[in-house]
Amino acid sequence: MSISKIFDIAGSGMSAQSVRMNTTASNIANANSVSSSVEETYRGRHPVFAAQLSEARRQQGDSVGVKVLGIVESDAPLNVEYSPNHPLADENGYIYKPNVNIMEEMANMISASRSYETNVQTADAAKQMIMRTLRMGQS
């Protein structure tokens, strides 16, 4: 494997984890929102990743990056709360809250942050190896 492919792989990983952190931040920001109907209620979003294996095979390379296929909404049930005095309550007195679990989202944020950091460290280690190799030629 070419050492330059390490930067491609680490870069695709950082890009994917950046998308993951952004969607997680959006979920956390909307976790306490309230709506008066099921259709208007925010639903948690999660990125879907795939290894770019077919592209690597097509190029006859042996490196595999990460691709974001898209972002899907969670199909978990919404949180329904009886609150007849709430200004956004429907005709039956219910308000609807997102299906976002703050604890799970914080765990996702920590995991994404650590994965991003690991990719940065991998790219940095490759850079240091290249620099040491170049210094060997100077002696």
Contacts in CASP RR format, 6 or more apart in sequence:
PFRMAT RR
TARGET T0000
AUTHOR 0000-0000-0000
METHOD contacts of the structure
MODEL  1
MSISKIFDIAGSGMSAQSVRMNTTASNIANANSVSSSVEETYRGRHPVFA
AQLSEARRQQGDSVGVKVLGIVESDAPLNVEYSPNHPLADENGYIYKPNV
NIMEEMANMISASRSYETNVQTADAAKQMIMRTLRMGQS
1 61 0 8 1.000
1 62 0 8 1.000
1 63 0 8 1.000
2 63 0 8 1.000
3 126 0 8 1.000
3 129 0 8 1.000
3 130 0 8 1.000
5 61 0 8 1.000
5 63 0 8 1.000
6 63 0 8 1.000
6 122 0 8 1.000
6 123 0 8 1.000
6 126 0 8 1.000
7 123 0 8 1.000
7 126 0 8 1.000
8 63 0 8 1.000
8 65 0 8 1.000
9 63 0 8 1.000
9 64 0 8 1.000
9 65 0 8 1.000
9 66 0 8 1.000
9 122 0 8 1.000
10 119 0 8 1.000
10 120 0 8 1.000
10 122 0 8 1.000
10 123 0 8 1.000
10 126 0 8 1.000
11 119 0 8 1.000
11 123 0 8 1.000
12 52 0 8 1.000
12 65 0 8 1.000
12 66 0 8 1.000
12 67 0 8 1.000
13 65 0 8 1.000
13 66 0 8 1.000
13 115 0 8 1.000
13 116 0 8 1.000
13 119 0 8 1.000
14 116 0 8 1.000
14 119 0 8 1.000
14 120 0 8 1.000
14 123 0 8 1.000
15 66 0 8 1.000
15 68 0 8 1.000
16 47 0 8 1.000
16 49 0 8 1.000
16 66 0 8 1.000
16 67 0 8 1.000
16 68 0 8 1.000
17 112 0 8 1.000
17 113 0 8 1.000
17 115 0 8 1.000
17 116 0 8 1.000
17 119 0 8 1.000
18 116 0 8 1.000
19 47 0 8 1.000
19 68 0 8 1.000
19 71 0 8 1.000
20 47 0 8 1.000
20 108 0 8 1.000
20 112 0 8 1.000
20 115 0 8 1.000
21 109 0 8 1.000
21 112 0 8 1.000
21 113 0 8 1.000
21 116 0 8 1.000
23 45 0 8 1.000
23 46 0 8 1.000
23 47 0 8 1.000
23 71 0 8 1.000
24 105 0 8 1.000
24 108 0 8 1.000
24 109 0 8 1.000
24 112 0 8 1.000
25 109 0 8 1.000
26 45 0 8 1.000
27 44 0 8 1.000
27 45 0 8 1.000
27 98 0 8 1.000
27 100 0 8 1.000
27 105 0 8 1.000
28 100 0 8 1.000
28 102 0 8 1.000
28 105 0 8 1.000
28 106 0 8 1.000
28 109 0 8 1.000
30 42 0 8 1.000
30 44 0 8 1.000
30 98 0 8 1.000
30 100 0 8 1.000
31 98 0 8 1.000
31 100 0 8 1.000
31 102 0 8 1.000
31 105 0 8 1.000
32 97 0 8 1.000
33 41 0 8 1.000
33 42 0 8 1.000
33 97 0 8 1.000
33 98 0 8 1.000
34 86 0 8 1.000
34 88 0 8 1.000
34 95 0 8 1.000
34 96 0 8 1.000
34 97 0 8 1.000
35 41 0 8 1.000
35 42 0 8 1.000
35 88 0 8 1.000
35 95 0 8 1.000
35 96 0 8 1.000
35 97 0 8 1.000
36 88 0 8 1.000
36 89 0 8 1.000
36 90 0 8 1.000
36 95 0 8 1.000
36 96 0 8 1.000
37 90 0 8 1.000
37 96 0 8 1.000
38 78 0 8 1.000
38 96 0 8 1.000
40 96 0 8 1.000
41 78 0 8 1.000
41 96 0 8 1.000
41 97 0 8 1.000
41 98 0 8 1.000
42 98 0 8 1.000
42 100 0 8 1.000
43 73 0 8 1.000
43 74 0 8 1.000
43 78 0 8 1.000
43 98 0 8 1.000
43 99 0 8 1.000
44 73 0 8 1.000
44 74 0 8 1.000
44 76 0 8 1.000
44 98 0 8 1.000
44 99 0 8 1.000
44 100 0 8 1.000
45 71 0 8 1.000
45 72 0 8 1.000
45 73 0 8 1.000
45 74 0 8 1.000
46 71 0 8 1.000
46 72 0 8 1.000
46 74 0 8 1.000
47 68 0 8 1.000
47 70 0 8 1.000
47 71 0 8 1.000
48 68 0 8 1.000
48 69 0 8 1.000
48 70 0 8 1.000
48 71 0 8 1.000
48 72 0 8 1.000
49 66 0 8 1.000
49 67 0 8 1.000
49 68 0 8 1.000
49 69 0 8 1.000
50 66 0 8 1.000
50 67 0 8 1.000
50 69 0 8 1.000
51 64 0 8 1.000
51 65 0 8 1.000
51 66 0 8 1.000
51 67 0 8 1.000
52 64 0 8 1.000
52 65 0 8 1.000
52 66 0 8 1.000
52 67 0 8 1.000
53 64 0 8 1.000
56 62 0 8 1.000
56 63 0 8 1.000
56 64 0 8 1.000
56 65 0 8 1.000
74 99 0 8 1.000
74 100 0 8 1.000
76 99 0 8 1.000
77 99 0 8 1.000
78 96 0 8 1.000
78 97 0 8 1.000
78 98 0 8 1.000
78 99 0 8 1.000
79 96 0 8 1.000
79 97 0 8 1.000
79 98 0 8 1.000
79 99 0 8 1.000
80 94 0 8 1.000
80 95 0 8 1.000
80 96 0 8 1.000
80 97 0 8 1.000
81 94 0 8 1.000
81 95 0 8 1.000
81 96 0 8 1.000
81 97 0 8 1.000
82 93 0 8 1.000
82 94 0 8 1.000
83 89 0 8 1.000
83 93 0 8 1.000
83 94 0 8 1.000
83 95 0 8 1.000
84 93 0 8 1.000
86 93 0 8 1.000
86 95 0 8 1.000
88 95 0 8 1.000
89 95 0 8 1.000
END
